[in-house]
Amino acid sequence: MRNHRDVFFALLAGIGVAACGGSKDKCAKVQCPAGQACEPASGTCKGTDGGSGGGGAGGGSGGGGGADCTPACSGATPICDSTTKTCKTCTASQGCSGTAPICDVAANGGAGACVQCRTEADCSCPTPICNATTKNCEAESTGFDAGVSADGGILGETCSEAVPLPLPLCAPKLTFEVDTSRAANDAEGSCASSTGPEVVYRLQLAAARDVTITSQAAADAGSDPVIYVRSAPCDSDGGTELACRDRYSEPEVIRLRNLAPGEYYLFVEGYGSFGAGPTEVSIEVGPPTPPPPNDTCTTAQPLILGTNGTVDFVADTSGARDDHQGSCNSFQPDSPELVYRLTLTATKDVLVTASEVGDAGVVDPVIYLTTACGDAGVELGCEDMPMGDPDVLKARRLQAGDYYLFVEGYSDDRTGPTAVNVTVTDPPPPPSNDLCSGAQALTIGSGGTVSFTVDTGPAADDYQGSCNFSSDSPEVVYSVALPGTKSITVTTSADGGSVDPVVYLTESPCGTGTELACDDALRGTPDSISVSGLDAGVYFIYIEGYGSAGAGPTDVTVTVGP
């Protein structure tokens, strides 16, 4: 039988085993750093990103170590990169926010850094520039030296030295001042004096844009600036002039809409050497304005006449491009126009009137009519009256078919809403003296003078005086027979309205005889010709209107003297 002492020691041993067995908490006294937790089985701290092994109490503090970020990540590089298994400041998918929301994974030797920007695409106004060193978004520089070079000369003297224009990203426009009197004359615009000194600037567009350029004399400078723009290349032999502006007593403004991406050159010069001097220039670049549907011949808008043979509409030329040119506005390289198609089913007279909408004083329309659209068309008439006066175009006896009406601005800064009326009527019979074959013989009275009134409106344009540059000028013909050496004096004046007469005198034969005199005074001023020492014979007097708009009732006096 076992004694009591053996039983006591056996019980004591059992109690000891239970007290020191595997149920003891190994993490009870372990404190792990932020981002780590104690593993109960081992009593060691591990990163919550799943790494294993590593330091005990207190944990690791960054660095590489091990294929699964051991020691675990903390401190300045708290994030474990799951691909490289290294500790980093940030990864592309986590770790950045606030004022520095972007992770630049290549920074800090590959450890990454939270930054404001990597490229300028990450920045926006009013701080659109990404500093390549600090990776912070900054405001753009407003400084631009457009004038004096380091050696005291002028910047942008020639095409090869053209000054790049730092177009602002946030400001509405770039404004600067240049003294053109310090430059030399190396280039020439189509609207400028050949002696004006100029400075050249280069404009680079990465995408289509609207560009508005304005120049004017600086305050109290007394200069007279001129501006023009060419597409690349800069020199006149290769580049195409897109616009040239020289305004008297008002700012020069060039508006180029929907300008294609590419390189362009701005010339700022004085009108002659006396017009050079301090000049203020501003350049504004905005989103491109798409052209209207009827900007070209291929999309010409049909004109639908009412039952009375009339149609009224508004043509806004401000968004158009310059694709065509009328003969009465051929010297302007930037005249945007809209195209309309008029279909006639029988022989008709066509009257077109165009004028600016309202009284803004900035729109100066030009109208012309052709038999076909584009280069193949024959121009039937072109009208360009002074700004503020309506343009009136009359086309007589047009046969059935399609005709094309162009409504344009005199230049890109003279565009805008234009009120247009088109009226189609049956043609009246032409006057009997519409042609040389029906020339009306004048009977000179006893005082050597005859006076009469004639309406040139119903006539056709069959002949042309040398002093009349309009392509559509209807006229009537008269003959005067001289019995001996005499003089002929003819005076004409408008009988009201917009009538603007022209008068010329020729020898026989009618229509092909040598012109002896021609006069076209300003509208409202009488026209007068006088030729003396004429030999006996028949001479022909032509009374016409200056363009179809200038035709109409005209007072005429013919005097035959010694």
Salt bridges, closest charged atoms under 4 A:
GLU39 OE2 - LYS46 NZ 3.28
ASP81 OD2 - LYS88 NZ 3.17
ASP104 OD2 - LYS135 NZ 2.73
GLU250 OE2 - ARG414 NH2 3.27
GLU263 OE2 - ARG202 NE 3.57
ASP295 OD2 - ARG321 NE 2.96
ASP334 OD2 - ARG245 NH2 2.58
ASP349 OD2 - ARG396 NH1 3.91
ASP389 OD2 - ARG523 NH2 2.85
ASP412 OD2 - ARG245 NH2 2.93
ASP413 OD1 - ARG245 NE 3.25
ASP413 OD1 - ARG247 NH2 2.73
ASP426 OD1 - LYS348 NZ 2.52
